[in-house]
Structures are given as C-alpha cells and as structure tokens.
Amino acid sequence: MTLALTDRTISEELRSGIPEKAPAYFFLDVRNDELENFVADVKKQQGVTSIETAPMLRGRMVTVKGVPADKVQASPDAAWALRGDRGLTYADTIPRGSKLVEGEWWPKDYSGPNLVSMVDEIANGIGVKIGDEITVNVLGRDVTAKVANLRQVNWRGLGINFVMVFSPNTLKAAPHSHIVTVEMDDENEAALLNTMARAYPSATAVRVKDAIGIISDLLGKMLAAIRGANVMTLLTGVLVLAGALAAGLSGRIYDAVVLKTYGASRRQLVGALVIEYSALGLASAVFGIVTGSLASWFLARWILEMPWSFSLPTAILTALIAMVVTVLAGLAVTWRALSVKPAPFLRNE
C-alpha cells in the first residue's frame, strides 16, 4: 500500500510538473541594440502566439547581511543560490508567474536606494528578511541592495523568472543582454529557428520541448524503478503468505478430516475457507490502508519533499488485490486438505 500510494504521488507530481503550455524556445544573449529588431522579426514568423522578454545579467552573491556567502548557514534547499553565478534581472512590475507574499513592490520610475525582490523559499533558506541587505558581484563590481519584498514563483510554468529581481535603477546602466521566450505552434518551430539563427548568430536558442523530453525520460525511468520495487514487494509478500499457510497445513488437514467425519461436504469446506481468508484479507487491507497511507505521507513529506497525493481508488484497488491474492493463495495451499481421506487420521486417533 505504501509503494502503491507513493507511486501515485510521484505520478501526479510528474503530470502536474509538466505545463500544458510552455514556450517553444528560450533565446539567450540577445543584445540590447538587437532586441527591438529581434522581437519584430519573431512576430513576423508564422505560428508565433506570444513573446516575452526580460533583461538578464550574471552575478553572484558575495555577502548576506554583511556575512560572506561561503560563511552563511543555509538550508540544503537554498544553499545552491549562494554558489556560483546566478541570473539577475530588473523590472518595474512584478514578473508574470510570481506572487507577492510579503512586502511591497517598488513604484514605476523608482529612483531611490537599491532594492531587490527575492524568492521566498530562498530568502527563508538563507535567513533573509525584508529590510536585510545582500551584496552581489556584477561584472566585477559589488552592488548592495535592500530586500524590499518576497515572491512566490511558479517555476513549473517555464516562463521567465529569477531568484533576484532588482529595481531598475540598480542594474539598468550595467552592460547586459536580454532573454526572450517564444510560444508558437509546433509545426513552425524549425522555420523560426532557421530564420533567427541566420539573422542573429550571437543569440543562443534553447528548445524547451527537448529539455522537457529529457527530464520526462529520466523521471519516467525513476518511476519504472519504483514500480519494479512494487512488483518485487508483492512477490515477496505472496511467498511469505504461502510459507505461513504451508506452515499451518497440518492443522488444516486435521480440521478438514474432523469436519468431513461430521458430514461436511467439499463445498461447505471451500466456503468456510473462502470466508476465513476473506476476513483475513479484509483485516490486512484495512490495516494496510491506514499504515500504508501514513508511511506514504511520511515519504512524500520528509524524503521526496513533494505534495502527498492520496487516491481512494488506488487504495481500494490495492486492498481488493490483496484480498483476492490472500483467498487464492490460501485455497491453493490448503486444497490438499480437502481431498485427504479421513481414515488414516482417525486410526491414529
């Protein structure tokens, strides 16, 4: 039951993790002086439905609240943000796919002290709150900004988003390029790529579908491994069950002999065994649903770190299969007891 519900949880996470609609391409390193013409040329291509752009720089955090980044006690989930270069951007308005959860966004045409918006899970992981200062190194220059707000980001939408978004006055004057995402019909993707690659050789195109396909393949293999573990667990359970039933075979034979002596028919004996094994299977199924659900929740919450998904049909189907296996295994092992002649046993008595 634990493995069946965990399988269900991972399957739901994989299905919900792949967006129904994602950009066809990410174009990186689009130069400032080319951006306007680049967007105009993309719009001319057949099948294009949406275009999104954002300025992009590279930088790394060097201090957090005055503490060097390599000395910060960060949680395992947030430690990666302190290592190496990160993509940075600036914006007048909150990016699409983000939700403000704490603090306020700066007004348009803001020109005051440097401000930055951070993803809430990263900020919490490195111990940053609103009003704290962080310093990033951009093109060899240290830039310090005060945390103005925290955002919750839906990374699964595969849109443009960043861990840190600065107020425009902080980074706008620095040399930078742009990132462009394009949503379009599948049949026109190759033509768009050929046209833009010839016109803008300095821009790098990343086909999102290829990336999603690779990730889906890897996660699919992981799911197949879990289902393989499910099968092995069921086979092991059947063997254990058969061993337990075989151990009590002599007692079953004795019971069958006594009941036959008092006039019980084979049909009555089979019916009694079905009732007994069904009751055992039902008791095991109820126990399995309760404990298996708790174990699956624990695995999802603390080990896999993903939302737990309980499926009543999966639980009921698993329980029914367990009951059927119990009844069939019980009958298969004790069938010999139904055909034993009473005479040899009665003589021994």
N, C-alpha and C positions, 0 to 999 in steps of 0.2 A: 504493500500500500504506500509506503514511504517513497519507493522508487517510482511508482506509477504517478503519484501526485507531483513529485519533483520533475519527472518527465513533462507533465502537463505545464508546470510553472515555467520551465525553460522554453517549451514550445510557444507559449503565449508571449514570453519576453522577446523571442526571436521574431514572431509575427508582428508584434507591436513596435519593435525596434526598427523595422524597415518601413520608411514612409511610403504612402501610396503615390505621392507625387514628389519627385526630387529633381533638382537641377540636372540637366544633361551634361553640362560642363562647368568646371571651375577654370577661369583664365587667370593666371597669376602673373605678376610683374608687368602689368600694363602701365606704361609710362604716363606721367602727368600730361605731357604735351600730346599724347596719342589718345587719351581717354575719350574725348568728345567724338573724334572720328571713329574710334573703335566701337563705341556704343551705336553710333549712326549706321555703321556697316553691318553690325549684328542685326539691327532692326530690319534691314533690307532683306535678310535671308528668309526664305520660305519656312514656315512652321514654327518660328520663334513666338512664344506666348508671353514670356516675362523675362526682364533683365533687372539685375540688382548689382549695385556697385558699392565699394567701400574703400577708403584709403587704408594702406597697410604698411607698417614698418616692422622691423625686427628689433627686439630689445630683451634684456634680461633683468630680473630683479636683483639688486645688489644689497639693499637694506630693507628691513621691515621694522618700522617703529625704532629706527636707529640701530637695530641689530643686524649684523652681516647675514646675508641669506643662508650661508652654509652653517650658521650657528642657530638658526631658527628651529624650534621644536615643532615640526609639522606632523600632522596625521598622515598615515600611509596614503590616503586618498588624495591628499593635496600636495604631497612632497614634490611631485613631478613639476609643479608650476614654478618651483624655485630653481630647477635645474635647466641650464642652457637657455637658448634664445626662445622667446615667445612672440607670437604675432600680436601686434598692437595696432590700435586704430583710434580715431577721434570722431565724434559725432555731435550734432546739435540736438538730435532727438534720440530717444531710446530705440535700439535696434529691433527690427522685427524678429519675433521669436523669443524676446526677453520680456520678463515681467518684473516690475519694480516691487521688491518685498520690504525694503527698509530705506529710509532717507528720501531725498527729493532730487529730481533731475535738474540740471542747471538750465537756465533760460537760454533762448536763442540769442546769438551775438554776445554771449558771455565773455567778459574780458578781465575777470578778477584773478585771484590766486589759482594756481594749477589744481585741477580737480580730476578725480578718477572714479569710475564705476567698476566694481568687481563682482564676479560671480559669487553668490552667497556661500556655496559649499567650499570654494577655495578659500575665501576670506575666513570662514569659520575654522577651516583646517589649519591655517597658519596663524590664527589668533588675532585677526584684524577686525576692528570695529569702525563704525563711522567716526570720522574725526582723526583717525590714525594716519600717519604718513608712511608712504612707501617711496623708494627711490629706484628708478630703472635706468639702465645704461643704454642709450640710443646713439648709435654711430660714434661711440667713444665719449659721449657727453652724459653726465649724470643729471637726470631730471627727477625732481621731487614733487610729489602731488599728494593732496589730502583726499582720503576716501570720502566721497560725498554720498554714495548710495550703494546698495547691494541689489543684484539682479538674480532672478531665477531664469535659467536658459534651457530651452528645449533643443538640445543638441540633435535629437533624432530627426528634426525637420531638414537637416543638411543644408540649412541656409547659412548666410554669413553671420558669424558671431565670434566674439573674442572674450577671453578671460578678463582683460582690462580694456575699458573704453575711456579715453581721456576727453576732457573738454577741448574744443578745437584750438583755443589759444595756446595750449600746451605743446602740441606737436605739428600744427599746420605749417609752420615755417620750415620744418626739417625736410630734407630731400626724401621723397617716398614714392612708391608706386601704388597701384590700385589692384584690387581683386574684383573680378566680375563673374557673376553666376548667370547662366542662361538656361531657361526652361523651354523645351521645344518638343515637337513630335519626333518619335524615334526614327522614322524613315528619312528625315532630313539631317540627321546628326553628321553623317560623313561629309556631306556637301559643305556644311558650316565649318567643320574642322579644316577641310582643304582650303577654303577661301580665306579664313582668318590666319592660318599658318603661313600662307604665301604673303599676305598683306602685312602681318605683324610678326616677324620671325623672333623677336625678343620676348614675346609673351609665351607662357607655358600653359598648355591645355591639359587638364586632368578630366578624364571621362568618368563620371560618377558611377555609371552602371557597372563598369569594370571593377571598381573598388567594392561596390556593394556585392557583386558576384563573388569576389574572393572571400570577403568576410562571411557571406552566407554559406559558402562551401566549407570554410573552417568550422563555423558553428554547427553546420549540419553533421560534420564528422564527429564533433563532440556529442551531439545528441544521439548519433548512432551508437557511440560507445556506451552512453548511459542506457540505451535500450538493450544493448548486448548484456550489460550488467543485470538488467531486469530479467532477461531470459535465464541467465545463469542462476540468479536468485530463485526463480520459480522452479528450475530443475532441481536445485539443491533442496528446496522445500519439499518437492514431491518425493525425493529419495529419503529424506528424514521421515516424512509421513509414512512411506511404505515400510521403513525399518521399524517404526513404532507399532504399526499394525501387525507386522510379521512377528514382533516380539510377543504380542498377545494372542497369536494364532491358536495356541493350545487351549487357552481359556475359551476362545470362540468355539472351537470344536466340541469342547465339553458341554457348553451351553446348548449348542445345536443338537447334540445327542440327547440331552435330557428333555429338551422341548419336543423332539421327534418322538421320544418314548411316550410322552403325554398326548401325542396326536397332532402336533403342529405340522402343517404342510410346508412344502418348499416356498410356496407363495407367501405364506404368513411370515416365514423366517426372513425372506428377502425384504418384505415390507417393514419388519422390525429393524433390520439393518439400515434400510434407507432412512427411516425416521431417526435412528440413533446418529448416523453420520451427518444427516442434515442438521440436526441440533448442534452437533459438534462444529460443523462448518459455519453455522449461523453465529454461534458464540465467538468463534475465531474471527469472523468477519466484522462483528461489532467491535471487538477489541482492536482489530487491525485498523478500522476506520478511525477510531479515537486516537490511538497511539501513533498510527502512521501519519495522520494529519498533523499532530503536534511535532513529530520528527521532521516532516517535510517543511513545516513552517520554520522550524529552527534552522534547517539547512538553507532555506531561501533567505532568511533574515540575517543570519550571522556568518554563513560560509559563502554562499553565492552572492549575497548582497544585492538581491533583486526583489521586486514585489512578489509576494506569495499569491498564487492563483489556485483557489480550491475549486474543484469541479465535482459536483454531486454525481453526474452521470459516470465519470471516471471511477469514483469511489464505489458506486453501486455495482458497476460492471466488474470491477476487480473483486468485490466481495462475492458476487454471483459465481465468477470463475473459480474462486477459492472453494465455494460450497460444492460446485459440480466436481471439481478435482477430488475433494475430500470423499464424496459419495462414491465416485468411480474407483478411486484408489482403494477405498475400504471394501467395496464389493469384489474387486479383482483379487485382493489378498485373502479375503475370507470366503471366497467361492468354494474353496476346497472343503470348508467346514460343512457346507450344505449337502455335500454328496457322500459324507463319511457314513459308513454303516454303524448303527448303534451297538451291535452285538459284541465286538471286541472290547469296547469300553465298559459295557455292562458286566462282562465276565470279570474284568479287573476289579470292579467294584464289589 
